[in-house]
């Protein structure tokens, strides 16, 4: 089985889906000849031509707006937003149009598409190349939100997302774009949306993470194990739809939960997870649910290590939760 | 002492001392983009590239009368509290029907929110449109949207949203997709002159120009965006001239002249279909009433501004032409008006026969292709709440 990084897995998924379905088109800034600033679309224009791998003018609302028209007409667009930080000019198109099109037309129309975008910090990018805006989109009914942490899931989830009848925001963890490597099967396979993965079983505390933060959480639970704390780690993979059953089953087993995300804490997705857990696991909880997150500031440049919920901060929370 | 700029010198020389260029003459743009007009004062018609057959003119005349009567009737219905909201197109009928009728049946229409007539022209049954206004069980939108936000897929008439100009890049995307697939499809989109201030207008025109998308971009320049007049919206003397910046064709037409609007839209469609790219078609018309039933224009618009436009009424101008050509007489005009009135009455009765509300589960339908877990759970939660206390379904407990 070949070894790939996340970029290669994304590229492979796009290539396979474009071969399978002639209605799949890729559009965005620099995605054509150049193959994208992170090279996720490298080589696609050579294989599929400039009509299906399209360099657009530099305007995100135009990228998503035209993708809406394409989707309505029956294409399956996969627009790329170069950095998640630049998605906000397209916010109106995504929230007012993409998310609502099926609902507002009573199901006459729909605009399925996959909006791919690299997100997250730890790359010395300052606040316009580091943010994690997933909560804005999970909050909007009509959208699905997916965040892979590794190459296998990236490929399988992206293929699922492209075949899904609903619009999907596909957040790619750019900090581990090349660092996360793993075996990826050749050919097409799917990882279903809405299924979390238990990447480590444990008995004392449940850790919920996704995307690049799964790697920090994984390091933290290993260090915790060495310190005698037995953690169960879930990679949520899909935030909308969410695998509530897997989360509830785990917390009902462990009685404790630590939620990790790099977006700011207030109204971050951790707040929703925390509410869901107390609704479903209230009588089993042994300690308050802890959130290890980015802080309520714009994403900083110099102090980004301090800002990000790295393994030591997660480990500290694990110790506190278990000692409560 | 602080040095004071010599304004006289500055004016003469410009701030950097260079000789100033001649100031732009605003009327230059009006000369460069003359208003295309076919119907003359006396009811005669000038030449058009592709004349409309008489039967088609009469069909469109009937639709214009229907649109006018419908608007008048629905405002009354809103005042009676029978529908929640209405937004009409009184005075703009020639713009709406002239453009929509100039397209081929296979073409797609991306409406703004003042072109309900185009939905009817595309076959949306009148009772269905009225059921949508009522938001009842007969509404194809399942009561999900406020009135006047209809979609009609069988007629390739897409869904209306209230945000401004969002439909412009969407129309460009559909047109572009058609070109990729090799389909002879031209997308038509509508927006008001107020929308020309919005991001998506500029983005849409830019994408359209770059990709040479087969799209007809119709600006209903009716002079007013709620209370803000054209001159507070843009410093451009015309809307059509904005096409220049995007490298596309721009044209201005008398929006109250059905024959001119149809002619210009036919030519724009032909250019798009021939691969010559998009056209920004400015239809110069006037919003005779308020923006919607939610505002009273007397609060912000002097009546004397409206008066001259009453003499340019698009329906009366077309009638004068039809009378002159013997295609219509006073008797047939009155008969048609009665027929249309009866048609609206029958359609309203049919629409009001549906249950006042769509079934409860429709609240959660079509958020996604299939409801997710939370929609299913929340439906049960709502059912339980209703069973416990029926006041849950009322506006006031």
Contacts between the chains, C-beta under 8 A, distances in Angstrom:
chain1	res1	chain2	res2	distance
A	25	B	177	7.9
A	25	B	180	7.2
A	51	B	180	4.9
A	52	B	180	7.3
A	56	B	207	7.0
A	57	B	203	7.8
A	57	B	206	5.5
A	57	B	207	6.0
A	57	B	210	5.6
A	59	B	203	4.6
A	59	B	206	6.9
A	59	B	207	7.5
A	61	B	169	6.8
A	61	B	199	5.8
A	61	B	200	5.7
A	61	B	203	5.3
A	62	B	169	5.1
A	62	B	200	7.6
A	62	B	203	3.7
A	62	B	204	6.8
A	62	B	206	6.9
A	62	B	207	4.8
A	64	B	169	8.0
A	65	B	166	6.6
A	65	B	168	7.3
A	65	B	169	2.8
A	65	B	170	5.5
A	65	B	172	7.5
A	65	B	173	6.5
A	65	B	200	5.9
A	65	B	203	6.5
A	65	B	204	6.6
A	65	B	207	7.8
A	66	B	169	5.0
A	66	B	170	7.2
A	66	B	172	5.4
A	66	B	173	3.3
A	66	B	176	6.3
A	66	B	207	5.6
A	67	B	173	6.1
A	68	B	169	7.5
A	68	B	170	4.6
A	68	B	173	6.0
A	69	B	110	7.5
A	69	B	169	6.9
A	69	B	170	4.0
A	69	B	171	5.9
A	69	B	172	6.2
A	69	B	173	2.5
A	69	B	174	3.7
A	69	B	175	7.2
A	69	B	176	7.2
A	69	B	177	6.7
A	69	B	187	7.2
A	70	B	173	4.5
A	70	B	174	6.7
A	70	B	176	6.8
A	70	B	177	4.2
A	71	B	173	7.9
A	72	B	108	7.9
A	72	B	158	6.2
A	72	B	170	7.0
A	72	B	173	7.8
A	72	B	174	5.8
A	73	B	108	7.2
A	73	B	173	7.4
A	73	B	174	4.3
A	73	B	177	4.1
A	73	B	178	6.3
A	73	B	185	8.0
A	74	B	177	7.3
A	75	B	177	4.8
A	75	B	180	7.4
A	77	B	173	7.9
A	89	B	199	7.3
A	92	B	163	5.8
A	92	B	166	6.5
A	92	B	199	8.0
A	92	B	200	7.7
A	93	B	166	6.2
A	93	B	169	7.5
A	93	B	200	7.6
A	96	B	161	5.9
A	96	B	163	4.8
A	96	B	166	6.4
A	97	B	161	6.2
A	97	B	163	7.7
A	97	B	166	5.4
A	97	B	170	7.1
A	100	B	161	7.2
A	101	B	159	6.1
A	102	B	366	4.9
A	102	B	367	7.3
A	102	B	368	7.4
A	102	B	369	7.3
A	103	B	144	5.3
A	103	B	366	4.9
A	103	B	367	5.4
A	104	B	141	6.6
A	104	B	144	5.5
A	104	B	145	4.9
A	104	B	149	6.7
A	104	B	151	7.3
A	104	B	159	5.3
A	104	B	160	8.0
A	104	B	161	6.8
A	105	B	140	7.8
A	105	B	141	6.3
A	105	B	151	3.8
A	105	B	153	7.3
A	105	B	158	7.8
A	105	B	159	4.0
A	105	B	366	7.9
A	106	B	139	7.2
A	106	B	140	4.9
A	106	B	141	4.3
A	106	B	142	4.2
A	106	B	144	6.1
A	106	B	151	7.3
A	106	B	366	6.2
A	107	B	142	7.6
A	107	B	365	6.9
A	107	B	366	4.0
A	108	B	140	6.5
A	108	B	151	5.2
A	108	B	152	7.5
A	108	B	153	4.0
A	108	B	159	7.3
A	109	B	151	6.2
A	109	B	153	6.0
A	109	B	158	6.4
A	109	B	159	5.6
A	110	B	369	6.9
A	141	B	367	5.1
A	142	B	367	5.5
A	142	B	368	6.9
A	144	B	368	7.6
A	165	B	368	7.8
A	165	B	369	3.8
A	166	B	368	4.9
A	166	B	369	5.6
A	194	B	372	7.9
A	240	B	372	7.6
A	241	B	372	4.8
A	241	B	373	6.6
A	242	B	373	8.0
A	244	B	373	6.6
